[in-house]
Amino acid sequence: MYKLFFNLVFKRMDPEQAHHLAFRWIRLAARVPVLRTFLAAVLAPRFRELRTEALGLRMHGPFGLAAGFDKNAVAVDGMAMLGFDHIEIGTVTGEAQPGNPKRRLFRLVPDRALINRMGFNNEGSLAVAARLASREAVFRTTVGVNIGKTKVVPEAEAVGDYVKSTERLAQFADYLVVNVSSPNTPGLRNLQATEALRPLLTAVREAADRTVASRRVPLLVKIAPDLADEDVDAVADLAVELGLDGIIATNTTIGREGLLSDPALTAETGGLSGAPLKERSLEVLRRLYARVGDRITLVGVGGIENAEDAWQRILAGATLVQGYSAFIYEGPFWMRAMHKGLAARLNNSPYATLAEAVGADTRKVSA
């Protein structure tokens, strides 16, 4: 049903307009008590065996919504209604910004992929903090807050910009993510170099601790798939050294190898997400787990289309997994299928719990 609707309606619309339309429907449905209860029952079945503990938090399951879909925290309950076990909002910047000029979002349907150069369009950390402060939760869910650099802030002043967002948002975040890996903000990826990343993560950690004295807000960093292997290792070592809580692998890629779509589309600048990212993202995840083991939490994202993809990320070392692009192509029943498929794979595996399965394949290779 959804695929027919996608082909007849969404496929004919500008991708960003289609996103806003679907987003509006989700938000409206979540505001109607009887409707949201019915939809949650149908779309978000719960499986006890999928219950997950990560980052000191308890979740219904391991699968969450990656950052980029709900930039301003306006549909947290709507996305929980659809079955996502955690919702990562953002990317939020210190100051509000409109993002890059339109058109800036492109579908590559034959590749089941997206290219975006949105440019961190969001209402800014002050507005998002106010919205989170006033939120009356309908569904219990984990909310992560992904923060990035305001475009007009010089690279040399980036630390202060991240600290500003941290001071405003940390108290409302179940976990914080430092995003230094989007290709759509000039100079941002330079912050992945360890000499720049160390002072940035240290400052954010100190700001979070200073702002929220009652608990430790877990801190993660999100990295690009385009890092060289030795740079992946360097980030892993730095994360352990600084006592970071986790790494999210990976963001979008600037690579365009092996695509089937119209060359005019594939030539668009921006970050590529979706199925073509699957192999490299899984490779980075395996490398990270081999380096850090169980010392920090790994989150697998990039090219996850179905339960088998998610299961492979767990076996590779991910405690949590996330998706976004496949949701655009699969529609509202995606999370239902994801949960059922993951539960079936776990029940048919030699592992008693998901925690036992985390990293099992990578450990076998390393042994």
N, C-alpha and C positions, 0 to 999 in steps of 0.2 A: 504494500500500500504506500509506504513512505517513498520507496524508490520511484514509483509511478508519479507521485506528487512532485518529487525532486525533479524528474525529467520534464514534467509538464509546466511546472511553475518556477521553482528556485533556479533551475538551470538556465532559464530564459531571463532571469533578473541579474542586475549587477550584484556581485557577491556581497558587497558591504550592505547594500539595501536589503538583500535577503537575510543577512545576519540580523539586522535591526528588526525586521519583521518577525522572524522566529523568536528572537529575544523578547519582543513585546508580548507575543503569545504566551511564552513560558512565564513571564512575570505576572500577566493577568490571571493565568490558571492558578498560580500559587497564592493569589489573593482571595480565591473563592473556597471557603472551608470544605464544603462537601466534595467539590471537584478535586481539590488537591489531595484530599484523603484517598479518594478513589484512584487517582492517577499514581500516587505513591504505592498503593497496594498492588497495582498492576505492573508498574514499571520498575519498582524498587524492592523486589522480594529479598528478604534477608536470609542468609545461610550462616548458621552458628559456626560452622567450620572455617568460615572466611574471616571471622573476627581477628583483628590485627592490633598489635601494640607496636608503636613506633614513635620515636622522638618523645617518649614519656607520655604518649597520648593513646587512648583507646578509640578504635574506629570500627565501623560495621564491617569493613573489608579493606582491601589494599588499593582499590582503584579510585583515582581522583581526577578532577578536571584540571588540566594544565592552565597556567596563566595565559592571558590573552583573550579569553572569551568574555569574562566578566571583569572588565578593567576597573570599574568604579564601585564594585560591591553592591550592585542594585538587584541582583537575582540569586543571592546565596540560597534562599529557601527553594526557589524554582529549580535550581540545579540539583539540590539535595532531593527534591521531589522526583526527579528523573533517575535517581539512583547513585549519583556520584558519592563516594565514601568520604572524600574531602574535596574542598573547593579552594583553589589557589587564585585569589583575586590579583588584579594588576595586569601589567606592570604599572605601579604608581610612582610618580616622580615628585620631587620636592615642590615644584610649582606646576600649576595647570598648564597644559599645552595642547594645541589642536592636532599635533602630529603632522605627517607629511601631506602634501597636496593629493587630492584624489585624481585619478583612480590609483588605488594603493593595495588592493586585494584582488587576487586572480585565482581562478580554479583551473587546475590541470586535470580534467576528468579522466582521460585515458591513464594517467599515472596515479589517480586517487591521491592527489596532492594539492597543496595550496602554495602560492607565493604571496608574501605580504611585506609591505614596507610601510606599515602603519605609523611607525615613529613614536611609539609610546603616547598615543593620544589618550588623555585622561584628565580628570577634573582637579588633580593635584592632591597632595597628601592631607592638606587641611580639610578639604571637602569630604574626602573618603573617610578620614578619621571621624568626622562628625556623623556620617552615615552609619558607620559601624557602632558608634557610641549609642545611637538612637535605635538600633535594630532590635526588634522583639522577635527572637528566634521561634519559628514554627516547627522546624525539624532540627533535631540534634545532629550537628555535623561539625567537622573540623575545618577551620578557616585559616588558610595560609595567606600571608601578605607578601607579594613579590614587589621589590622596590628597585628603581633604576635611576639613572642620571637625567636630570633636566637638560634638554638639548642645548640651551643657551649658556649653561654653566661650563666654563672652561675645564678641560681635563685636569688641570692643576688644582682646581677647587672642588673636584668631584667628592672627596671625602666629606666635606662639610654639607654637601647636598644630600648625600645618603644619611648622614647623621640627623639632619633635619627631619627627613621622612621617618627615621627610626624613632625619634623622640615623639613624633605625633602618632605613630601607628602601632608601636610595639605592644602597648597595653591591650590592644584589641586583637592581637594576632596569636593564634595557637602556635604558629611558627612563622619565622621571617626568612625570606629568600633574597640574597643579594644577586641581582641580575647584572652580569658583566659580559653577556654573551650575545645580545641581540646585534644583528648586523646593520640595524636601521638608525642608530644614533652615532654620529661621527665620533671616533676615538674611544667608544665604549669598550670594544674588545681589547684595546691596549691594556685595560685594567686587569685582564686575566694573567698578565705577566706577574710572576710571584713578587717581584720587587715593588709593584704597584698594589697587588692584591693584599699583601701582608698588612700594610698600614690601614687599608680600607676595611678589611674584616675586623681588625683589632679595634678600630674606632667604632664600628657598628656594634660589636659585642659590648664594648664599654658603655655605649649609649643605651643599649637595651637593658643592661644591668642597672644602670643609673635611673632609668625611667620606670622600670618595673622591678621593684625591690621584693615583691611578695612571691615571685616565682622566677624560674629561669626560662626565658623565651628561647626555644630552639632556633639556631641559626644555620642556614644552609647557603651554599653558593651554587649557581646554575652556570654550567659551562657549555661551550660550543663543540659541535662534533668535528669542527675543522682544525682543532688543536692538534699539533704533532704529538705522537705518542710520548715523547720525552716531556712535553709540556703537560700532558695528562698526568704523568707520574709526578711532576713537580707540584701540581695543584693538589693531588692526593696526599703527598708528603706534608704540604703546608697545612692542609685541613687537619691532619692528625696532630701536627705540631701545635696548632692554635686551639685545639680542643673543639673544633667545629662539630656540629651535630650531624651534618649530612652534606651530600653533593647530589645535585640533580643533573642527570646526563640523559639527553642533551637538549639544547636549544635548536633552532633552525640552522640550516646550512646555506652557504653561498655557492656550493657545488651544484652542477647541473648535469652530471654524467648519466648517460643511459636513459634519458627521458623520451617518452613517446609522443608527447603533446606537440602542438603547433610551435615551431621554432620562434614565431613572433611572441608567443606567450612565455616560453622558457627563457627568452632573452630579457624578460622584465627583471629589473633589479629588486633585491629584497631577499628575505629568508625563505627557503624552501622547507616545507613540512609535509608530513604524510608518508605514504608507503616507501618512496625512494630513500628515506632517511633510515629505514629499518636496520639495514646491515651495519652501517657505521655506528649508529647509536648503541646497538647491542655489543659491538666490538669495544667501544669505549667503556661500557658498563662492565664487561668482563675484565678489562684491564684494571679498572678501578678496584673491583672486588679482590682481584689477585694481589693488589697493592695494599689495601686497607683491611681486608677481611671484615670481621664483625665490629671493628672499632668505631665505625661511624655508619650512619644509615645512608643507603643509596636509594635514589628514586629514579626509576627507568622511564623515559619518555622519548617519543620520536618514532613514528612509523608503526605504532601499535594499532592494529585493525580489529583484532578478534581475541578470544580467550587464549588461543594457542600462542599468539604473540606475547600476551601478558604473562602466561605461564613460563615461556622461555626467558623472559626478563627476570622473573623470580628465581628460576634455576641458575641464572647467570650471576645473581647477587643482589637484586633489587628487593627491598622490603616493601616498598610502595611503588606503584606504577601510575602513570597518568596518560591521558589522551586528550585530543582536541580535534584534529583534522578529520579523523574517521567518523566522529560524531556528526560532522557536516554531511557526510555521505551516507551514513547508516540511519540517522534519525533517532527518535525518542525511545525506541525499543533496544537500542544498542547496549545500554547498561544492564538490562534484564538478561540479554544473551551473554554478556560478559560474565556476570555473576554465576549464572547457571553453568557456563562452560568451565569457569575456574573451579567451582565446587566439584564438578564431575572429574576434572583432571586430578584434583587433590585426592578425591576418594578412590581413584583408580591408580594412585601412585603408592610407592612404598613409604611415604612420609605421613606421619600422624597429624601434623599441623603444617600450616604455611611456613611458620618460623623454621621448621626442620628443612623445608625445601629451599629456603633462601641460600643461594650460592652453591647448591649441591653439585651442579655440573662443572662449575669453575673449580671447585675443590678437587673433583676427580681428575681434571686435566693437570692440575698443579701437583697432584700426589705422585 
